[in-house]
Amino acid sequence: MRLDRAGRVALALGLAGVVSVLAALPGQAAGVTTVTVTSATLQVDATHWYFYDDTSDVASTAEDAAHYRFVSGPGTPPAGVGSVFFHDDAPNTNQRWDINTRQFAGTPLASLTALKFNTFEPTGEAAGHAVFLNFDVNFGVTPPSGYQGRLVYVPSENGTVQTNTWQEWDALSSGALWGWSHYASNGNTWPDGNTAPLRTWSDIVTAFPDATMDNPAAAGFGQLVFRAGEPYPAGFTGYLDKVTVGVGGTTTVFDFEPLVGPPTDKEQCKDDGWQQFNNPPFKNQGDCVSYVNRH
């Protein structure tokens, strides 16, 4: 992979490290940490991202070429050069493909200061749908008891899903609408008796001041979930990138990227070329050249 110097510098802004870039990117507020997520950084634990079959409740670090994987593009992603690709087979087979993390388990909803994500939908399949956001919730009240389901933010309920362009969805914006996965099974009511199918974020936080992003049936297992489809339309194809989560005074941007590298020729390390690699990442040109010489 050879790029001109300008291209390599731009690429490096998104791929400066496999795990994180502690300095703010151009145009990014100070104090914001960017974490680069690749297939090499996935781990099924409480601090990393992982793929998840939400139909069978099976977590995995392996890409599935037909259903979920890291890719370059499409178009110009909002962070770096890549994104996560999702696809549900047609006809509808009730597939639920996710990319999840448990690193925010236990976070009080009232302490969330940012929750944004970007989607891209190609023309054609499952028009009007997009990758959507949901997370395990503990309302901090009883009933209900045990697992209390998920809060769900669906792009098509919060605007028009466009095609062939990247869109950012601000799930905490004024007027942002959320649903609850157990609404119907709870008699078409919320735990506080409210009968509205969709409620604003501020209304939910006010109604449930002790609510957390958690699973009360398995404390510490609260998952932040991004799933293909709304829900599971046949033939859905969609992409996800640049997830932003703010908790208190800490904001993290998650940049999803395909693996780039390793270099096979020391010429690829020159003229800032070393910056394009994240498999493995390098500290400088000499580090890159040394790698090539050793391998």
N, C-alpha and C positions, 0 to 999 in steps of 0.2 A: 504494500500500500504506500504510494508515494504522493505527497501533496506539496504544493508550493509553500513557501515559508508562511505566508498569511494564513493559508489553510491549516498548517500544522499548529500555529499559535492559537487559532480559533478552536481547533479540536482539543488542544491541551487544556483550554479553560474548562471543558466538560470532563476530561479524563486525567486530571492532574494527579489522582491517586486512586488506588483500588478501593480504599475505605473512606477517606475523607479529605476535604480541602478546608483547612481551618480559616484561611483568609477569605474575605468576601470577594465574590466575583464582580467584575465591572457592572454597575447598575444595581448591585445587590446591597442591601443595607448592612452596615457594620454589625457584627455580632451574630450574623447568620452563618451557620455551618452547613456546608454542602457535603453530602455523603454519596459516593458513587457506588451503586449497586450493580453487580455483574453476576454471572453464573458462578464465578469463582468465590464470591463473598456470601453466597446463600448458605444458611445453616438452620437446621430445625432446632431452635432454642428460643430463649426469652429475649434475645437482644439483636437478632438478625432478621432478614426477610427470607421467605421460602414460598415455594408454590404449594397450592393446596387444592385437592379434589374435595369440594364441599358437598358432594353427593355421598361419597364414601368416607368422608372425614379422614383422609390420608394426606399427610404432609410429605413434601419431596424437595430435594435440591436438584433434581434432574430435569432438564428441559424436555418437552414433548414437542417435536418439530411440527406436528399437525395441529396442536392445540394451544401451546404457550411456550414462548422463547424470547430471548433478547435479540433485537434486530437493529440494523441501521435504518434511520429514517422512521416513518415516511416523511417526505417533505423536509422541513427544517424544524426539528423538535425544539421545544422551549429551553431545554438544557442539554448540552453536549450534542452528540450526533445520533443517539439511539433512543430506544423505547422498549416496552414490553408488548409483544404481539399476543392476541388471544383469538381463538376461533372455536365456535360451537358447530358441530356437524349438523347437516341437514339430511333427513328431516329431524325435527326436534327429538333429542334423546335425553332430555332433562339433564344435560351436562352443566356443571357448575365449576368453572375453572377460576381460581383466585391466585393473587399474590398477596401474602399476609405478613404481618409482624406482630409480635406480642410485646414489643419494647415499651408500649404506652399503657400496658395493663395496670389498672388501679388509678389511672389519672382522673382526677375530678373533672367533670364536664365544665364546671365553672372556671377552671384554670386554663382551659384551652383558649389561646389567643389567635390562632391561625389554623385553618384546615382547608387546603386547596389542592386541586389536582387537575391535570391536563389530559384531554382525550383527543383522539383523531379517528374519524369514521370515514372509510372509503365509500364511494358511491355504490349503491346497489343493495347489498345484503343487509337485511334487518334495518331498513332506513328508519331514522328517528330514534334509534337506540344508541347507547354508549356504555362504556365501562362505568360501573357505578360503585359508590362507597357505602360500606356499612361497618358497624363494629358492635361487639358484644357489650351489653349494658347491664349494669346493676343499678336499679332506680333508687336504691337506698330505702325502700319502703316494702312493707308486706301487707296484703298480698301484692304481686305474686311471689311465690317462694321457688327455690331451685333456680334452674336456668331461666333467665328473663328475656331471652331473645336478643334482637339487634335493633339499633337505630339505623335507619336507611335513608340515604340521600341519593335520589335518582335525577340525573341531569335533565331528562325530558319533562320532569315535573317542575323544573326550575328554569326553563328556557327552551329555545329551539336548538336541537342538535343539528349542526351544520355538517356538510360533507367536504372531504378533501381539504380540511384546514384544522389547525390545532386550536382548541378552545380551553380556556381555564375556567374552572368551576370553583366558586368561593362558597363553601358549605356553611360558613359562619356569617355570611353577609346579612344585612338587614332584609328580612322577608324570605330568607332561605327556608325551604320547606322540607321537613323530615317526616318519615313514617316509622311505624314500629312493626316488626315482623310478627308479633303475637297479637296484633290488634284484632284480627278477625276471630282468632281462637279464644280471645278474652271477651267475647260478646260484643265486638265492635266498639270497644272502649279501651282507654288507656288505664294504667294502674290507679290514676286519680279520678276515674270516672268520666273524663273528657271523651266526647264522642266524635271529635273531628278526626277524619282519616289522616290528615297532614297537619303538622304544627310547626311554627317557626322555632328556630333554635333558642331564641330568647325566652319564648314561652315554655319550652321544655326545661331549660335551666332554672327558670323561676319556679316552675311546678315541682321540680325534683332537685332541690338545692344540694342534696347529698349524693346525687347520682355519680357513678364512675364508669370509666371505660373498662369494664371487667366482667367476668363470668362468676356470679355468686355461687354457682354449683361447683366450680373448680377455681378457687381464688388464684389470681395471678395468671390465668389463662385467657384473659381478655384479648381478642384479636382485632386488629385494625385490618379491614378486608377490602380489596378491590377485585370485583368480580366481572366476568364477561356477561354482557346482556342485561336486560331489564324486565323480568328475569328469564333467561334462557331462550331467546327467540331463535328459531331454526336458522342456521346459516349465518349467525352473527360473526362479524369480524371487527375487531377494534384494537386500539393501541392506547397505552398509558405512559405518561412521563411526568417528571417534575411534581412530585408530591411534597407539599409543604405542611409541616406540623409545628405549631407554636404552643409551648406550655410555659406559662409564667413569662420569664424574661428570656427563654431559650427558644430559638427557632431553627429548625433543621429542614433543609431541602434535600430530598432524595432524588438522585439523577440515575435513571436506569440506562445501562449501556451494554453493548455487546463487547466481548473480549477483542482486543486489538494487540496482535503480537503472537509470539516474540519476534524480534528482528532476526534476520538471517544474514545480513551483511552490514558491516560497520558503516557503510555509506548511508544507511538508513538512519543512523544516529546523528548525522551531521546536520548543520543548519537548523537546529532546534527539532530535528526529526525525532529525537529521543522522547520528546514530550507527547507524541501521539500514542505511545504504548502504555497499556495498563495490564499487560499479561506477559512479563511482569512490568510493574512501573519502575522508573529510574529517577535517580536524584539529579543527574546531570548527564552531559554527553559522554564523559569519561566512564561513568557507571554503565552506560549502554554499550559502549565499545568493549569494555571489559567482559560484559556478558557474552557478546558475540565471539570474542576471542576464546572464551572458556568453553563455548558450546559449538 
